[in-house]
Amino acid sequence: MSAITHSRQAQAAQRFVEATRNVDHAFRAVRGDPDDAASSVEHAAAVAQLDRALDELARAQALFDSVVRIDARRRT
């Protein structure tokens, strides 16, 4: 059971880490380079990407919290 528990936690943690990286990349795209004259269309696309990345991060965090909570209950 321990290997399964760690596997679920590891997968949830990996999803969270990837979601965090995606938020970082999307945030950088929104901020952009001040020297770049990004169009409003590009900026809107970057903002939409950031919104999606933040939503995925929230889902990944909820999944990780749930897996840890369930596994902790099983151990008690």
MOPESUL-V991156 format. One record per helix or strand of 3 or more residues. SS is the DSSP state (helix for helix, strand for strand). FROM is the first residue (numbers start at 1). TO is the last residue. If there is no record, write none. Layout:
ss=SS from=FROM to=TO
ss=SS from=FROM to=TO
This chain:
ss=helix from=2 to=31
ss=helix from=40 to=75
